Amino acid sequence: MSPFYGYLPRRLAGTNLNYVIAENSLYADPLVPYLPELIERKGLIYPVGDQEMSFITLEDSAEAMAKMAVSEKYLKSRRSYLLTQARSYTMSELGAVMTKVTGHEIGYHPVSVEEFGKIYAAEGDGAELASMYKGGAMGYLHGLSDAFAHIIGHEPEGMEHLLARNYQEN
């Protein structure tokens, strides 16, 4: 996926086309159904070391994209907008938020990139996810931006609020 994300903006910049690109950080929403597994494991296993990762909710992303899609200001901007929450997280920090929300200890016990790929291979996207987190370990998933707040006029939903609003213990 990475070559495409680097190629497209450069290709568009060489044209006379009007465009706007929404760049999403990681979606936070999949963390909610992942919580039971994390509680059982007693920790996050993402192989990103001490690097931070940034997130955005699907709802916030959709809201910003919809606004950009109907606004000539954005459609003719010839710019990319990074959509993120207000802060990024190390996995230890994310685990602490999850611990607070669930009441279960969720630490950080990373596996290797290779092991991560094997764990999720049966789901069909282990190699893709592993490569994404390899990029995270290299510091490529931590970007922050206030673009969402400028586009929409309010802050995006934070991680703790999203998790608390959606988590229900079985």
C-alpha positions in Angstrom: 0.0 0.0 0.0 2.8 2.4 0.8 4.0 2.9 -2.8 0.5 3.9 -3.9 0.1 6.5 -1.1 3.4 8.1 -2.1 2.8 7.9 -5.8 -0.8 9.3 -6.1 -0.2 12.8 -4.6 3.0 13.3 -6.6 1.2 12.2 -9.8 -1.8 14.5 -9.1 0.6 17.4 -8.4 1.9 17.1 -11.9 -1.6 17.7 -13.4 -4.0 20.6 -13.8 -6.7 18.7 -11.9 -8.4 20.0 -8.8 -8.3 17.5 -6.0 -8.3 17.0 -2.3 -6.8 14.0 -0.5 -7.9 12.8 2.9 -5.1 10.9 4.6 -6.5 8.8 7.5 -4.4 7.8 10.4 -5.1 4.3 11.8 -8.8 3.7 12.5 -9.5 3.5 16.2 -12.8 1.7 15.9 -11.3 -1.8 15.3 -9.7 -1.5 18.8 -13.2 -2.0 20.4 -13.9 -5.6 19.2 -10.2 -6.3 19.8 -10.5 -5.5 23.5 -11.6 -9.0 24.6 -8.5 -10.5 23.0 -6.3 -7.9 24.5 -7.8 -8.6 27.9 -7.1 -12.3 27.5 -3.6 -11.6 26.3 -3.1 -9.0 29.1 -1.5 -6.7 26.6 -1.2 -5.2 23.1 1.2 -7.1 20.8 1.8 -4.6 18.0 5.4 -4.8 16.9 6.1 -1.0 17.0 8.4 -0.7 20.0 8.3 2.7 21.7 7.0 4.5 18.6 3.7 6.4 18.8 0.7 5.8 16.5 -2.1 8.2 15.7 -5.7 7.3 15.2 -9.1 8.6 14.0 -12.6 7.3 14.3 -14.4 6.1 11.2 -17.2 8.6 12.0 -14.9 11.5 12.3 -13.1 10.5 9.1 -16.4 10.2 7.2 -17.6 13.6 8.6 -14.4 15.3 7.4 -14.5 13.6 4.0 -18.1 14.5 3.4 -17.4 18.2 4.2 -14.4 18.2 1.8 -16.5 16.5 -0.9 -19.1 19.2 -0.9 -16.9 22.2 -0.3 -15.2 23.9 -3.3 -12.7 25.3 -0.9 -11.3 21.8 -0.3 -12.1 20.3 -3.7 -9.9 22.9 -5.4 -7.3 23.1 -2.7 -4.8 20.6 -4.4 -3.8 19.6 -0.9 -3.7 16.5 1.4 -5.2 16.7 4.9 -4.1 14.3 7.6 -7.0 13.3 9.7 -6.1 12.3 13.3 -7.2 12.5 16.9 -5.6 15.3 19.0 -2.8 13.0 20.2 -0.9 9.9 19.3 0.0 7.0 21.6 2.8 4.7 22.5 1.5 1.2 23.0 2.1 1.5 26.8 0.0 4.7 26.8 -2.7 3.0 24.7 -2.7 0.0 27.1 -3.1 2.4 30.0 -6.2 4.0 28.4 -7.6 0.5 27.7 -6.9 -0.6 31.3 -8.8 2.5 32.6 -11.8 1.8 30.3 -12.1 -1.9 30.8 -10.9 -2.3 34.4 -8.6 -5.1 33.1 -4.8 -4.8 33.0 -3.7 -4.3 29.4 0.1 -3.8 29.1 2.4 -3.9 26.1 4.0 -7.2 25.2 5.2 -6.8 21.6 5.9 -9.7 19.3 8.2 -9.6 16.3 6.9 -8.4 13.0 7.2 -12.0 11.7 5.3 -13.4 14.6 2.6 -10.8 14.3 2.1 -11.8 10.6 1.8 -15.5 11.6 -0.7 -14.8 14.4 -3.1 -13.1 12.0 -2.3 -15.1 8.8 -5.5 -17.2 9.2 -7.5 -14.0 8.9 -6.0 -13.4 5.5 -4.2 -10.1 6.2 -1.4 -11.0 8.5 1.4 -10.0 6.1 -0.3 -6.7 5.2 -0.9 -5.8 8.9 2.7 -6.9 9.8 4.1 -4.6 7.1 2.0 -1.7 8.4 3.3 -2.2 11.9 6.8 -2.5 10.6 6.3 1.0 9.2 4.9 2.0 12.6 8.1 0.7 14.3 10.0 3.0 11.9 8.0 6.0 13.0 5.7 6.3 10.0 2.4 6.1 11.8 2.7 8.8 14.4 1.7 11.9 12.4 -0.6 14.4 14.1 -2.6 17.2 12.5 -5.3 19.6 13.5 -6.9 19.4 10.0 -10.0 17.7 11.3 -10.7 20.5 13.8 -10.1 23.2 11.1 -12.4 21.4 8.6 -15.2 20.5 10.9 -15.0 23.2 13.7 -14.6 20.9 16.7 -12.1 18.4 18.0 -12.3 14.7 16.9 -13.5 12.1 19.3 -10.7 11.0 21.6 -9.5 7.5 22.2 -10.8 7.1 25.8 -14.2 8.5 24.9 -14.5 6.1 21.9 -13.5 3.1 23.9 -15.7 3.9 26.9 -18.7 4.7 24.6 -18.4 1.4 22.8 -16.9 -1.2 25.2 -19.3 -3.6 26.9 -17.9 -6.4 29.1 -19.4 -9.7 28.3 
